[in-house]
Amino acid sequence: MEATDLSYWTTVIEPKTTKVSLGWRDMWKKKYLVWLFVKRDITVQFKQTVFGMGWYFISPLFSVVMYMIVFGRIAGIPTDDVPQPVFYLSGICLWEYFSNCLTDVSTTFAKNSGLFGKVYFPRLVAPVSQVFSRLFRFAIQLMMFVIMYLYFVLVKDVHLVPNVYLLLFPIIVMILAALACGLGLIVTSLTTKYKDLNNVFSVFVSLWMYATPIVYPLSYVENPTLHKLMILNPVTAPIEAFKYGAFGAGEFSWSALGYSAACALALMVIGSWMYERKQKQFIDTI
């Protein structure tokens, strides 16, 4: 029988994914791999370190002290009558979780190039595990925020009024995680071919923090046009919502929070689609 005869082939192997596949179904089938990657990432963070887990406490405290000196004393920026350490730490916890997830996901292809070239598994496992592993550090810093919050309320007798909007905290974290993951997938898909974009993006993330109400309240922005531009920042509404729920101060808007959620969903869909397309040619490109 000639090799060109089609009846010679008894098994035909074809890709199961379609052109519009986002890769989430394949990842869900191998979801146990996400937990294995999370354990790996957390373990690696503490290997050959001097401070270990203590750095998760030291780093935000250094930032709080610096913000108190620069923005509190020198610049004299108000904090909506909230004690400066608590105000700054609330923003730092959320922003660091978002920015760390964004940075980790945006370098997925670069950091896992060796692994991707040796074995196949759903590629979305790597970036998604980064988002979950960062929750460990976020939980530690959030615990420090709660301790400082209780100190000012119980010891210093500062009047801080948490309200029912604090129940939105899980949704706030999911929005920030989705924003970071979606945008990170887009960036890692682009930087696979254009590596110098990594440098531009790192500068962009640094500047992005100052366009977000971390070291100042949104009410401090009095210019109407600039205030609207701040609301267009999808990270603004989740952070303001958390502060409003924890302190009873600041601005809360359902429409702004809905806008952030819509941006997160759109970025996740676009990022997943780009990532799925790029991962097929990743090894050849890198």
N, C-alpha and C positions, 0 to 999 in steps of 0.2 A: 504493500500500500504506500502510495506516495505521500510525502510529508505535507504536500499542498492540499491533500484531500481533507475537507472540513470534518468529515466523519471520523477522522483520526483522533481528534481531540474529544476526550470524554468529560473533562472538567474545564470550565471557563471561570476565571477569577476576575471579578469586576469590582470597582470601588462602590461601597454602599452609600457614600455621601453624594448629595446633589450639589449643584452650583450655588444654591441658596442655603446650604447647611451652615449652622452656626457652631456646631461641635458640642453643644451642651448635652445632647442625648448620649453621645459616646462617653462623655465624661461621667455622666450619672451612672452608667453601667459599671464604671471603674472607680466609683466614689471612694472605695477603701484606699485607693492610692493617694487621695487628697490627705487623709489622716497620716499616712506614712511620710509624705512630704512635709507636713506640718511638724511632725516629731523631729524630722531631720533638721528643718530650719531652726527650731527652738534649741536643739542640742548644739548645733554649730555656733549659735550666738554666744554660748557660754564656754566654749572650748578655748583654752589658752588665754584667759582674760584675768585681769588683776581685780577689778571691781565686781565682775559677775553681774548678778541681778541688781546690785546696789547702784550701778550706773543708770538704771531706769529711774531711780529717785534723784540722783545727783544732777543729771542733765536738765530736767525741767526746773529744778530749784535754781540752778545757775541762770537759766533763762528768766525766771521770775525776778531774781535780784537785779539782773541787768535791765529788765523792762521797768522795774520800780525806779531805778536811778535815772535812766535815759528818758523814758516817756512820762514817768510820774513826777520826778523832782525837777529835771531840767526842762522838759517840754511842757510840763504842767497839764497834761491831757487828763480829763476827768474819766471816772469809771462808773458813772451812774450811781454814785453813793454806795458802791460795793467796795469792800476792802480790797486794795490792790492785789495782794497775793492770791486771793480767791478768784478775783476777776481774771487776772492773767493766766492762772493755772487752768481755769476752765477752757479758755481758748487754746492754750498750749496742748492740752490732752487731745482735743479733737483735731487740731491742725496737724499735730505730729502723726497721729494715726493716718489721717488722709494723705499727707505728703510722703510718709514712709511707704504706704501701700502703693502710691503712685510711682515712686522711684523704683521700688522693687519690681512691679509689674512691667514698667517701661524698659527694664533691662533683662526681661525673661529670656529672650533668644541668646543674648550675649553670655549670660551666666550659666545657661544650660546647654550650650552648644555641644560640649563633649558628650553629654548624656543623650541629647537628641540624635546624635550621629551614630549611636551604638544600639539603641533599643527603641522599639515603637511602643507608645502608649498615647492615650488622648492628650494632646498638647495643652489643652486648657487646664489640665491638672496642675501644671507648674504655676501659672499666675494666680489661679484661685487659691492654691495653698498658701501663697504669700499673703493674701488678704486675711486668711484665717490665722496664720501664725503671728501676724502683727497684733491680733486681738489679745495675745498674752501680755505683751508690753503695755498695750492700752489699758488692760484691766489693772495692772500694777499702778500705773500713773493715775487711773481713776480712783483707786483706793486711797492714794495720797491726797487727791483732791477732796474726797469725802472726809478724811481726817482733818484737813485744814479747815474745811467748811464747818465741821462740828466744833472745832476749837474756837472759831470766831463767834459762833452762835452760843455755845455753852459757857465758855470761859470769858470771852471779851464782851458777851451780851450784845452782839451786833444784831440788828433786826433784819434778818434775811427771810424772805417769805417764799418757800417753794409752793408751787401750785399744781393743778391737775395736768398742766401741759408737760410736766416732767415725765408723765407716762409715755410721751412720744419718744423717749430716749432710744428705745430699740429701733424705731423707724428712722430716727436721725442717723444712727450708726450705719444702718443698711444703706441709706442714701449716700453717705460719705464713702462707704466701701464700694458701692456701685459706680459712683463718679470716678473714683481712683482707678478701679479695675477697667472700666470702659475706656477712659482716656489713656491709661497705661497700655492697653492692648493696641490702640491706634498708634501710639508713639513707638512701641517696640516693633510694630509692623513696618513703620517708615524708617526707623534707624537701622534696620537690618541691611538696607541698601545704602542709606545716607548716614554714615556713622557720625559725622560732625554735628548732626542734629542733637545728639546727646548733650553736647556742651551748651547749645542754645537752650535746650529744654531745662537743664539744671538752673540756668540763670532765670528763666521764666518762672520756675517754681518758687525761687527765692523772692522774686518781686511779687508774685501772686499773694504771698502771705500779707504784704502790706496793703494789698487791695482788698483784704478780708478783715472784718472787725475782730481782730485778735487782741491788739494792744490798745484799742480804742472802741467805744461803743458806737453803734450805727447812728445813734441820736446825735453824736458829735459832728456828723457830716450834715451841715445845714444847707449847703448849696443844693437846690432841687434837682438840677441836672446831674450833679455828681452823685447824689443820693440814689437816683434812678439807675445810674450805671453800677452802683454798688449792689443793688438788688439783682441786676442781671448776672452778677457773679453767683453761680449756682452753689457755692460753698457758704455764702453769707447767710441765707435763710436757715439752714440746719444749725449753724453755730448760734445765731441769734435766738432760735427757738429753744435751744438748750439753756442758754443764759436766762431767758425769760421764765422758763419753767423752774430753774434752780433758785433764782434771785427775786423773781417778781419784778424785774427791771429790764428795760430794753424794748425791742420791738418784735412783735409776732404777727405773722400774716399767713393765713391758710393758702392764699393764692401764690405767695412767694415760695412757700414750702412745696406746693404742688408743682410749681415751675421747676424747682430743683429736682424733684422726683422724676419729672418728665425728661429733663436733661440727662439724668442718670440712666433712665431706660433707653433713651436714644443713643447715648454713648456706648452702652453695653451691646446693643444690637449692631451698631456700626463697627465697634471695636472687635466683636466676636467674628463678624463677617470678614473683616480685613485680616485678622489673625489666622482664621481658618484658611484663607486663600494663600497667605504668605508662608504658613508652615509647610506647605507642600513643596515649595521651592527653597526652603530655608537653607538646607545643607549645601545646595548648589551655589546659592548667593554668598553665604558666609565664607 
